[in-house]
Amino acid sequence: MPRFGPIKRKNLIYYLKRLGFEGPYSGAKHQLMIRGDVTVRLPNPHESDIAEDLLSRILKQAQISRREWENI
């Protein structure tokens, strides 16, 4: 069960896959993950963690609630 806070990119990808997303696929500037008609752009933080505010924006884009995220 991931907590809502800074997370490593590889862990974000792992949890998105557990939520039904496929990918990551190459995009123009960022990699993408897809679930149905929902597409999420993945940041490339260059060896640092993805901050809480960026995680919040990614989850909003993925249409995942904070409660759903914390109950994976």
PyMOL commands that place a pseudoatom at each C-alpha (Angstrom):
pseudoatom trace, name=CA, resn=MET, resi=1, chain=A, elem=C, hetatm=0, pos=[0.000, 0.000, 0.000]
pseudoatom trace, name=CA, resn=PRO, resi=2, chain=A, elem=C, hetatm=0, pos=[1.806, 3.170, -1.177]
pseudoatom trace, name=CA, resn=ARG, resi=3, chain=A, elem=C, hetatm=0, pos=[1.556, 6.252, 0.939]
pseudoatom trace, name=CA, resn=PHE, resi=4, chain=A, elem=C, hetatm=0, pos=[0.694, 9.558, -0.670]
pseudoatom trace, name=CA, resn=GLY, resi=5, chain=A, elem=C, hetatm=0, pos=[4.063, 11.261, -0.867]
pseudoatom trace, name=CA, resn=PRO, resi=6, chain=A, elem=C, hetatm=0, pos=[7.337, 11.285, -2.785]
pseudoatom trace, name=CA, resn=ILE, resi=7, chain=A, elem=C, hetatm=0, pos=[7.760, 8.148, -4.886]
pseudoatom trace, name=CA, resn=LYS, resi=8, chain=A, elem=C, hetatm=0, pos=[10.356, 6.691, -7.206]
pseudoatom trace, name=CA, resn=ARG, resi=9, chain=A, elem=C, hetatm=0, pos=[9.437, 6.606, -10.904]
pseudoatom trace, name=CA, resn=LYS, resi=10, chain=A, elem=C, hetatm=0, pos=[9.769, 2.800, -11.134]
pseudoatom trace, name=CA, resn=ASN, resi=11, chain=A, elem=C, hetatm=0, pos=[7.388, 2.387, -8.174]
pseudoatom trace, name=CA, resn=LEU, resi=12, chain=A, elem=C, hetatm=0, pos=[4.870, 4.779, -9.780]
pseudoatom trace, name=CA, resn=ILE, resi=13, chain=A, elem=C, hetatm=0, pos=[4.940, 2.645, -12.935]
pseudoatom trace, name=CA, resn=TYR, resi=14, chain=A, elem=C, hetatm=0, pos=[4.509, -0.535, -10.862]
pseudoatom trace, name=CA, resn=TYR, resi=15, chain=A, elem=C, hetatm=0, pos=[1.445, 0.806, -9.029]
pseudoatom trace, name=CA, resn=LEU, resi=16, chain=A, elem=C, hetatm=0, pos=[-0.131, 2.233, -12.187]
pseudoatom trace, name=CA, resn=LYS, resi=17, chain=A, elem=C, hetatm=0, pos=[0.191, -1.221, -13.772]
pseudoatom trace, name=CA, resn=ARG, resi=18, chain=A, elem=C, hetatm=0, pos=[-1.546, -2.723, -10.728]
pseudoatom trace, name=CA, resn=LEU, resi=19, chain=A, elem=C, hetatm=0, pos=[-4.383, -0.247, -11.365]
pseudoatom trace, name=CA, resn=GLY, resi=20, chain=A, elem=C, hetatm=0, pos=[-4.791, -1.501, -14.948]
pseudoatom trace, name=CA, resn=PHE, resi=21, chain=A, elem=C, hetatm=0, pos=[-2.551, 0.840, -16.924]
pseudoatom trace, name=CA, resn=GLU, resi=22, chain=A, elem=C, hetatm=0, pos=[-0.441, -0.507, -19.792]
pseudoatom trace, name=CA, resn=GLY, resi=23, chain=A, elem=C, hetatm=0, pos=[2.959, 0.748, -20.851]
pseudoatom trace, name=CA, resn=PRO, resi=24, chain=A, elem=C, hetatm=0, pos=[5.028, 2.766, -20.570]
pseudoatom trace, name=CA, resn=TYR, resi=25, chain=A, elem=C, hetatm=0, pos=[5.054, 3.668, -24.255]
pseudoatom trace, name=CA, resn=SER, resi=26, chain=A, elem=C, hetatm=0, pos=[7.250, 6.225, -25.964]
pseudoatom trace, name=CA, resn=GLY, resi=27, chain=A, elem=C, hetatm=0, pos=[5.661, 9.606, -26.594]
pseudoatom trace, name=CA, resn=ALA, resi=28, chain=A, elem=C, hetatm=0, pos=[6.973, 12.812, -28.158]
pseudoatom trace, name=CA, resn=LYS, resi=29, chain=A, elem=C, hetatm=0, pos=[8.664, 14.136, -25.007]
pseudoatom trace, name=CA, resn=HIS, resi=30, chain=A, elem=C, hetatm=0, pos=[7.495, 11.833, -22.203]
pseudoatom trace, name=CA, resn=GLN, resi=31, chain=A, elem=C, hetatm=0, pos=[6.562, 8.192, -21.865]
pseudoatom trace, name=CA, resn=LEU, resi=32, chain=A, elem=C, hetatm=0, pos=[2.856, 7.376, -21.650]
pseudoatom trace, name=CA, resn=MET, resi=33, chain=A, elem=C, hetatm=0, pos=[0.723, 4.839, -19.826]
pseudoatom trace, name=CA, resn=ILE, resi=34, chain=A, elem=C, hetatm=0, pos=[-2.790, 4.017, -21.018]
pseudoatom trace, name=CA, resn=ARG, resi=35, chain=A, elem=C, hetatm=0, pos=[-5.941, 2.545, -19.437]
pseudoatom trace, name=CA, resn=GLY, resi=36, chain=A, elem=C, hetatm=0, pos=[-8.951, 2.614, -21.741]
pseudoatom trace, name=CA, resn=ASP, resi=37, chain=A, elem=C, hetatm=0, pos=[-9.352, 6.211, -22.909]
pseudoatom trace, name=CA, resn=VAL, resi=38, chain=A, elem=C, hetatm=0, pos=[-7.179, 7.640, -20.095]
pseudoatom trace, name=CA, resn=THR, resi=39, chain=A, elem=C, hetatm=0, pos=[-3.590, 8.565, -20.983]
pseudoatom trace, name=CA, resn=VAL, resi=40, chain=A, elem=C, hetatm=0, pos=[-1.025, 9.576, -18.358]
pseudoatom trace, name=CA, resn=ARG, resi=41, chain=A, elem=C, hetatm=0, pos=[2.289, 11.278, -19.134]
pseudoatom trace, name=CA, resn=LEU, resi=42, chain=A, elem=C, hetatm=0, pos=[5.175, 10.038, -16.995]
pseudoatom trace, name=CA, resn=PRO, resi=43, chain=A, elem=C, hetatm=0, pos=[7.799, 12.513, -15.822]
pseudoatom trace, name=CA, resn=ASN, resi=44, chain=A, elem=C, hetatm=0, pos=[11.497, 11.773, -15.998]
pseudoatom trace, name=CA, resn=PRO, resi=45, chain=A, elem=C, hetatm=0, pos=[12.856, 13.090, -12.687]
pseudoatom trace, name=CA, resn=HIS, resi=46, chain=A, elem=C, hetatm=0, pos=[16.502, 12.175, -13.477]
pseudoatom trace, name=CA, resn=GLU, resi=47, chain=A, elem=C, hetatm=0, pos=[17.294, 9.978, -10.479]
pseudoatom trace, name=CA, resn=SER, resi=48, chain=A, elem=C, hetatm=0, pos=[15.223, 11.925, -7.935]
pseudoatom trace, name=CA, resn=ASP, resi=49, chain=A, elem=C, hetatm=0, pos=[11.822, 11.076, -6.485]
pseudoatom trace, name=CA, resn=ILE, resi=50, chain=A, elem=C, hetatm=0, pos=[8.543, 12.367, -7.885]
pseudoatom trace, name=CA, resn=ALA, resi=51, chain=A, elem=C, hetatm=0, pos=[7.340, 14.995, -5.419]
pseudoatom trace, name=CA, resn=GLU, resi=52, chain=A, elem=C, hetatm=0, pos=[3.939, 14.925, -3.719]
pseudoatom trace, name=CA, resn=ASP, resi=53, chain=A, elem=C, hetatm=0, pos=[2.522, 17.818, -5.786]
pseudoatom trace, name=CA, resn=LEU, resi=54, chain=A, elem=C, hetatm=0, pos=[3.543, 16.163, -9.075]
pseudoatom trace, name=CA, resn=LEU, resi=55, chain=A, elem=C, hetatm=0, pos=[2.131, 12.817, -7.874]
pseudoatom trace, name=CA, resn=SER, resi=56, chain=A, elem=C, hetatm=0, pos=[-1.137, 14.600, -7.126]
pseudoatom trace, name=CA, resn=ARG, resi=57, chain=A, elem=C, hetatm=0, pos=[-1.295, 15.995, -10.676]
pseudoatom trace, name=CA, resn=ILE, resi=58, chain=A, elem=C, hetatm=0, pos=[-0.454, 12.587, -12.186]
pseudoatom trace, name=CA, resn=LEU, resi=59, chain=A, elem=C, hetatm=0, pos=[-3.201, 10.859, -10.181]
pseudoatom trace, name=CA, resn=LYS, resi=60, chain=A, elem=C, hetatm=0, pos=[-5.708, 13.541, -11.193]
pseudoatom trace, name=CA, resn=GLN, resi=61, chain=A, elem=C, hetatm=0, pos=[-4.753, 13.010, -14.833]
pseudoatom trace, name=CA, resn=ALA, resi=62, chain=A, elem=C, hetatm=0, pos=[-5.113, 9.239, -14.322]
pseudoatom trace, name=CA, resn=GLN, resi=63, chain=A, elem=C, hetatm=0, pos=[-8.534, 9.712, -12.667]
pseudoatom trace, name=CA, resn=ILE, resi=64, chain=A, elem=C, hetatm=0, pos=[-7.343, 7.936, -9.510]
pseudoatom trace, name=CA, resn=SER, resi=65, chain=A, elem=C, hetatm=0, pos=[-8.524, 9.179, -6.122]
pseudoatom trace, name=CA, resn=ARG, resi=66, chain=A, elem=C, hetatm=0, pos=[-6.153, 9.494, -3.193]
pseudoatom trace, name=CA, resn=ARG, resi=67, chain=A, elem=C, hetatm=0, pos=[-8.146, 6.837, -1.342]
pseudoatom trace, name=CA, resn=GLU, resi=68, chain=A, elem=C, hetatm=0, pos=[-7.884, 4.419, -4.279]
pseudoatom trace, name=CA, resn=TRP, resi=69, chain=A, elem=C, hetatm=0, pos=[-4.123, 5.099, -4.489]
pseudoatom trace, name=CA, resn=GLU, resi=70, chain=A, elem=C, hetatm=0, pos=[-3.545, 4.395, -0.818]
pseudoatom trace, name=CA, resn=ASN, resi=71, chain=A, elem=C, hetatm=0, pos=[-5.629, 1.183, -0.954]
pseudoatom trace, name=CA, resn=ILE, resi=72, chain=A, elem=C, hetatm=0, pos=[-3.713, -0.518, -3.764]
for i in range(1, 72): cmd.bond("trace and resi %d" % i, "trace and resi %d" % (i + 1))
show_as sticks, trace
zoom trace
